[in-house]
């Protein structure tokens, strides 16, 4: 299904070193702008992969770092291939039910937010995965000046020299960060003004919280 897929590892999908093009960068597919009625449009995974595979890869597998939403589409299909069950069923069975995240769901076509802090506390605190698996997730590679990237985890560098773990995201004009240390958990959604740098604004705030 994936061009040159025999050379791409699951690790490269999860730490975004696969080189696979991000379908969300194609015209009309960005999730970081207001989409009007298109926000209700449903896409099957294969449709999104077809968009991505119209473009050449950013680089050969393992030769760089580039965030790509396509990696997660492929990872979801792999979960279904390996387990024989929908990926949402596996997330509910392995994560949502054990952690009692009763207000969190695989959204489908419905918007969902909540319980991020409880999830990250369990993940980073070693209650969700074995120490060996968590250690693999923390196998960070250099990504940008602001953060390193592990297997679905980001490690952010703060101005004071400290680092925190979690993940960020952008959707419809909002920037969201969920950051965690041994003492402080923060989940913050920020609507940046035009012509502003949300990262600079937020990292000034995070410096005050964590440093």
Buried (B, 14 or more C-beta within 10 A) or exposed (E): EBBEEEEBEBBBBBBBBBBBBBBBBBEEBBEBEEBEEEEEEEEEBEEBBEBBBEBEBBBEBBEBBBEBBBBBBBBBBEBBEEEEEEBBBBBBEBBBEEBEBEEBBBEEEEEEEEBBBBBBBBBBEEEBBEEEEBEBBBBBBEBEEBBBBBBBBBBBBBEEEEBBBBBBEBEEEEBBBBBBBEEEBBBBEBEBEEEEEBBEBBBEEBEEBBE
